[in-house]
Amino acid sequence: MSELLTALALIFVVAGALLIVANHFSLPTVPFLLLAGLIAGPFIDPALLLELAQWGIAFLVFVFGVHLDLRSIGTLVREAEVVAGIGLLVVGVLGFAVGIALGYDELNALYFSITAALSSTIVGAGLLQEEIRENLVYGRLAQSIHFVQDLVAIVLVLMLSADAFTPDAISAGLGYGVMFLAVAYVINAHLFTPVSRLADGSQELLMIGSISILIAFLAAAELAGISIVVGAFAAGLAIERDFTRNLGMLNGIESIKDFFVAVFFVTIGALVLIETPDLTVLATAGMLILITALVKPAVTLATILWEGYESRTATLTSVSLDQVSEFALIIAIEAFVIGLMAPELFQAVILAAAVTMVTATYTRRHDDRIHDLVLRVGFRSPHVKTDERSRVDETLSGHVVIVGYGRQARRLVETVEAGSVPYVVIENDPGMLSPLQRNCRNFVFGDAMSEYTWEKARVSEASLVVSTASQPRLSERVLSLEADADVILRARTVGEASALVERGALYVNVPDLLAADSLLDHVREVTEEPAARERLRRRHLDELLEFDRMGFASMSEEIKR
């Protein structure tokens, strides 16, 4: 225990000092956490590092399971299955062949193949949290692909974590996995809500109950002889993701996650130098990095374009898959501990994971430049999805282009329809496609950052563009349009709004300012007319339920904002 506490103290002292530097210069934190591991690693026992890495991965997978929104994933599950399936097959076969060519036996070549094929949900989807919250199609598509890959990874963990590769051992592992997921479903669907009612709104009790569920699943996984990561994932699925009742609990889990994020990345950095890499390790790691960071995104890009999506959507989705998966790491750690993985391959896997997790943070920052490169190389959008899912009158002129179809945009549509003003709605959230088809005369289902989407919306003939999304890059894109239309935008802060007005916006909506005005109106209403209190309460509850139904409360950060 004293060694564990000493190791954690060293990890956080070094990581804290480096994160201060990262924060001061507004740099990505992942490289600095990995650097902290390189510094602290030589002073920590390697066996303890392996154990810390396993627990760090397990808790992060638990948090991923908690925040998994199956409803949003379900809207793109077919495309995700196709893209993930082709990617796993192509990259997996290529990885196996490269592993054999590097001189590894069939089992180690399989480990090499798995490492190359699987992508990190923690890093990849984590870098797209804002896009997922905003329901952007490439954020949702990336999340769905990661989910499909994670299901495949769990099956692989169950099969490969057995000490012996016999049909009985593999069948037992898969059976336990199915049983764990079934128990998680029962808890989520039938037990968690009654328990939360018994807690009588106490977020502390819900938090303790959630951690208890996690510990119970981890203990059951240990007893069943399967990976604790499977138990952690099932425990996450067992937690009810209800932000209206469980916000405090979910925020508490999110806070604990930050602790394990640091542990995970620092231990990965420390494991890089568990032994000095030789030429074989460097060659193996180099091939893993090449396949993971270049080949895998290229295969994903080509598949998504083949599915009919825009080139920007395809590029930004594929960029989110250019790193080694935490599931691949847990498979490697468990195989190394029981002596099934070659030491040099284990070192190469850890090194490739560290490198690709660093490079992923920078490719994410420069994804638009990567998209420009993709266009120059010759990958062009077929526009099939946009054409199939859009409906626009070819004679429209003098119309209003409304970006987004959330609650505010729906009211705008009602307003312009009441005034017989022609309009086009631009939206790319798959969950909004059916409401668009039912309620809107003209709409374009496409990426608002894409030139073709604006051409489809006939923006050159429009009189007004109204964006209901508060994304700075989207606002800049709208202002850069070559059109004579006036522009109304949305911003999160007064400073952003001032800058956008100076850039040429006609008006910028700042929700906090409008919310303050609305609050004053509500206070005035209930003080002047006491009977209005119950009416206000019912109206507000209806609004909150509508927000929840439409996905505005999809993440705790969105509610806090």
N, C-alpha and C positions, 0 to 999 in steps of 0.2 A: 504493500500500500504506500509506504514511504517513497519507493522508487517511482510509482505512478504519480504521486503528488509533485515530486521533484521534477519529473518530466513535463507535466502540465504547466508548472510554474515557469520552467525554462522556455517552453513553447510560447507562452503568452507574453512573457517579458520581451523576448526577441521580436515576436510578431507585432506586439503593440508599438515598439519603437519604429519598426519599418512602416507600419500603417500610418503613423503620424506623418512620415515623409510622403507617402502616397497621397494622403488626404490634402496635404499642403500644396502639392503640385497637381492635384486633380487627376491622378494616374489610376489605372485599373489596380484593384487590390490583389487579384490572383497571383500575378508575378511576384509581388512582395511577400505573400504568404509562402509561396514555394521557396523563395530566397531565405526566408526565416527557417524553413526546414533544412536547407543546405547548411546554414550556420549552426543550428541547434542539433542536427542529426548525429554528428560524431560524439556527442556527450550523452546520448540516450541508447539504452540497450536495444539491439535490433529486434529481438523477440517482442519487446514492449511496443516498439514502433508498429510491428505487424498487427498486434492486438488493438492498438489505438486506431489504426487505419480501418480495421474491420468494424469497430464500434462507431467510428465517424461516418462511414458509408451507411451502416444500418440506420442510424438516426436520420440521416439526410433522405434516405429512401422512404422512411416513415413519413417525413414531412411532405415529400412528393406525393405519397398516397393520400395524405390528408387533403391536399389542395387539388387533387385530381378532379376535374369537372367532366364527368362522363357525358353530360348532355351536350356540351360544346364540342367534345371530341367526336361524338356520334354523327355530327353533321358532315364530317369529312372522312368518316371511317373507311369508305370504299376506296377513295383516292389514297388514303394513308396506307391501307393494306397493299395496294398495288405498288406504290413507291417504295415502301419499306421492304416488301417481298422481293422485288427486283434488285434493290440495293443489297440486301443480305445475300441473295443468291450470287450475284455477279462478284461482289467484293469478297464474299466468303470463299468462292471457288478460286478466285485469283490469289487470295491470301494463303489458302492451303497449298496451292502450287508453288508460291514463293517460299513458304516455309519448308517444303520438301527440297526446293532448289538450294536453300541455305544450309542444308545438311541435317535438318531435324527429322526425328522419327515421326510417324503418322500422328501419334497423340499430341506431340508438341507442335506439329504443323497445324493441328486442329485448334490448339490454344492460340497460335499466331493468327489463324483465320478469324476466330471469334473476336480477338482484340481489334483487328482491322475493321471488322464489319459493324460492330456495335458502337453507338454514339452516346455521349453523356447527356442525360437529362438535366443533371444538376447544373452543368455549364451551359449546354446548348439552349435548353428552354429557359434557364435562369437569365440569360442575356436578352431574352425576348419577352420578359414579363410585362413591360409596358404595352407591347404589341398584342399580347394575349388579353390583357385587361381591356384594350381598346377594340377587341374583336377583329383585328386586321387578319385578312385571310392567310397571309404567310405565317403569322404567329400561331394561328389555330392549326394550320396544316403541319407546321413543324412540331407542335405539341402532340398532334395525333400520330405523326410518324414515330416520335419518341415513345409514345405509349405502346404502339404496336411492337417496336423493338424491345421495350422493357418486358412485355409479356413473353416474347421469344427468349429474352435473357433469363427470365425466371425459370422457364422450362430447362434451359441449358444449365443453370445453377443447380437445379434439382437433379439433373442427370449426371453432372460432372462432379458434384460434391461427395458422391459415394466413394467409399474407400476402394470398392471393387466394382468393375464394370461388368456386372452380371445382370441378366434380365430381371431377376428378383429384386436386386438392389435398386435398379433404375425404376422399376414399376412401383416399388415402395416409396421412393422419393417423389415420383409424380403423384401418387395417391395422396401422400401427405400434403403436397402443394394444393391439390384440388380441395382437400378437406379444410385447409387453412382459409382459402378464399371463400368457401361456402360458409364457414363460421363467421368470417368478416362480414359477409352479406347479411346474415341473420342478425348480427349485432347492430349493424347500421340501419337495417330496415325495420327491426321490431323491438330492439332493446334500448338503443341509445336515447330515443325520444322520451320514453317513460322515466329513464334514469335522470335525464336532464330536468324533467318536471319535478322529480323528487328533490333535486338540488335546489329548487326554488330560486332559480336565477343566480345562484352563487357561482361565479366564474372560477373561483379558487377550487371548489369541489369538482367542477367539470374538468379543470386542468389536472387535478390529482387523479380523477377517474381515467382520463385519456392516457396519462403516463402509466397508470396501472394496467390498462389494456395492452400498451406497448410491452411492458415487462412480462405480462402473462404470455403474450405471443412469442416473445424472445425465449422465455423459459420452455415453452412447449416445443419450439424449434430445436432447442438444445436436447431435450428429452427424445424427440423424434429422430435426432441425428441428421437434420438438414441444416442448411445455411441459415444463420440468424437474419440475413437480409430478406429472405422469403417471409419470415415471421414479421419483420418490421414493415414490409410492404403491405401484408395482410392487415396488420394493426392500423396502418394509415387509412386503408379502405374502410375499416370498421368505424372510424370516427365520423360522426355526422357533420357535414359541411354546411351548417345553417348560420349565416352571418347575422340574421336578425336576433337569434337567441344565444349564439355561442361566440360572439365576437371577441370577448375578453379571453376566452380559452384559446382561440385561434391565434390571437396576438401573443399570448404567452408561449405557445408552441413556436411561433415565428421567432421570438426572442431567444429561446433555447437553441434554435437552429443556428443562429449566428455563432454560438459557441462551437458547435460541431463542424460548421463550415471551416472555421479556423483550424480545428484539430485535423480535419480531413486534408486540407491543402498543405499544411505544415508537415504532416507525416508523409505525404507523397513526396514532398521536396526532400525530406530527410532520407527516405528510402532510396533516392537516386544514388546516393553515395554510400549505400550499405557495403559495397565493395567497389574498388576502382574499376571502371569499365575498360574492357580490353577491345581489341579490334573486332572480334566476333560480336560483342554486345553492341558496339557502335554501328556495325553494318546492319544488324538485325533491327535496331532501333530506327536507323535511317530508312529502311524499307517500310517499317510500320508507319512512320511519319509521312512518307511519300504517299502511301496508299490511303491513309486516314485523312490527311489534309488536302490532297489533290484528287486522287482517283475517286474516292467515295463521294465528295461533293459533285464531281463531274457526272458521275452515273446518276445521282439524284437529280441534278439539273436537267439532264437529257430526258429522264423519265417524266418529270413534272411538265416539261414542255410537250412531250408526247401526249400527256393527259389533256393538254389544251390550255394550260394556264399561261399568263403573261410571263415574259422573260424576267421581269423584276421580281415577281412573286417566286418564280423558280429559283432565281439566284439567291434571294434572301433566305429562302427555306433551306437550300442546300448548304449555305454558309453555316447554318446552325448545327450541322452534323459533322463538322470537321475536327472532332476531338475523340479521344479514347473514353469509353464508357466506364462509369464506376462499377457496373456489373462485371465488366471484363476484368477490372482490378480485383474484385472480390473472388472471382473464379481463379485468377492468377495466384492470389495470396493463399487461398485454401489448397490449391494444387501444389504450390511450393512448400507449404507447411507439411503436407503428407508425403512429399518427395516424388510427386508425379511430374512436376514441371522442371525442366532443366534450369539451373541457376542463371546461366547466361541469358536465357529467354526471359526469365523473370526480371532480371535487371533491365533488359531491353524494353519490356512492357512498361515498367515504372518510368523509365526515361522518356519513352514516347508519350506516355500520359502527361507527364510534367510539361514537355515541350508543346504538345498540342493544346493543352489547357491554357497555356500562355498565348500561343498564336491565335487561339479562338477569340480572345478578348480584343485583339487588334483587327482581325478580319471583320468582326462585328462593327467596330468603329468605322471601318472603311468599306462597308458593304456596297455603298453606291458607286464607289470607284471600281469595285470588283464587277458590278453590273455593267458599267461602261466598258470594261475590258471584255466581258462576255459578249457584248454587242459588237465590239470590234473584231472579235474572233470569228463571229458569224452565227452565233446562236440567236435566232430571231423568234419573236412571239408569233404563234399561229392565230392568236386572238379567238380561238374556237370557243372557250368558256365565256368570254365577254359577249360574243355575238349570240351564242345560244341562250344566255341568261339575261339578255337585255331587251327592252322594248322602247323604241324611240321613234316618234313621228319625224319623218325625213324633211318635213316642211316647217319645222319649228323655227321661230325667230322671235326676238324680243322676250325670251323666256327667262325664268329664274332657275339657276342651277343650285341645288341644295346638296351639300356634301354630308352624308350620314343619314341614318334613318332611326335615330333614337327618339326619345320622348319629345325633346325640343323640336327636332326636325319634323315629327309627325304633326305637331301644332302648326308649324310653318306650312306644311302641305295643306292642312285644313284651311288655313288663312288664304293662301293663294287660290285654292279651288273655290272658296266662297266668293272671291273677287274675280273669278273667271280668268285668272292669270295663268298662262302656260308655264310649265315647269318640267324639270328633269331631276330625279334623285340619283346620286352616285353613292353606292354602298358596296362593301365587299365582305361583310359578315355573312357567312353561309346561313346562320340562324335567322337572318332577316329576309332571305330570298322569298319565302312563302308570303309573308306580309306585304312585301313589295309587289308581288304578282297579284295579290288580292286587292290592294288598296291604291296603287299608283298607276296613273295613266302612262307616264313615261319614266323609265328608270334605266340606269346602266349598272350592271353588276361587274365591277372591276376595280382595280387599284387606282386610287386618285393620284398616285405619283406617276402613273403611266400616261404618256402622251396620247396613246390610242383611246384611253378612257375619256379624255376631254374632247377628242375629235368625235367620238361616238355621242357625247352629250351636246355636240354642236355649240361649244362654248364661244366660238368666234361670232355666233349670231345672238348670244345671250345679252341681256341687259343688266343682270345682277348675278353674282356668285355669293352664296352664303355657306360658310363652313361651320358646322356645329361641333367639330373636333378640336381639341386644344393641343394638338401636336405641332411643335415649332417647325419641324421639317415640312409638314403638310401646308402650314400657313405660308412658309417661304415659297413652296411650289405654286400655290394659288396666286401669290403676288407676282410670280415670274411668268404667268400665262400671257401669251400674245393675244390679248383680247381687249375690247373697249369697255367691257362690263365693269360696273362698280363692284367692290369687294367688301363683304362683311365677314369678319373672322372671330375666333374665340381664343382667349388666352387664359393662363392660370394666374398670372400676376399683373399688377399695374405696370411694372417695368416692361414686361413683354408687350403689353398692349400699346404702350407709348411708342415703342420701337416699331411696331407694325403699322401704326397710324403714320409715323414719319416715313415709312417705306411706301405708303400710298393707299393703305386701307381706308375705306370710307368710315367704318365704325368697327370697334373691337369689343366683343362681349366678355366681361370678366365676371364669372359666376359668383365669386365671393361678394362683389359689390352689389350684384342683383339680389343675392341671398340676404344681405344686410337690409336692403330696401324692403324685401318681402317680409322679413322678420318684424320690421317696424310696423308694416301694415297689419300683420297678425296681432301684434300687441295692441295696436290702436283698436282693432276690431273687437277683441275680447274685453277690453276695458270700457269701451263705450256701450257694448251690448252683451251683457253676461250670458244671454241665451245662445250666443254664437259660439260658445266654447265647445259644446258637444258637436256642433256642426263642423267646426274647424278640425276637431280631433278625428271625426269620421273621414273627412276629406283628405286629411294628411295620411291616415292609415291606408286609404285607397291608393294614394300616390306612392307610398312606400312599397306596397304590394306590387304595383305596376313596375316600379324600378327593379324589384327583385325578379319579377317574371321576365323582364327584358334583359337581365344580365348586367345591370349597372353595378350591382353589389357583388361582382364576381371575385374581388380580392379585398382583404382587409385594408390594404393601403388606399384603395379607391374610396372606401367609406371614410377613412380618416382624412383624406384630402377634401 
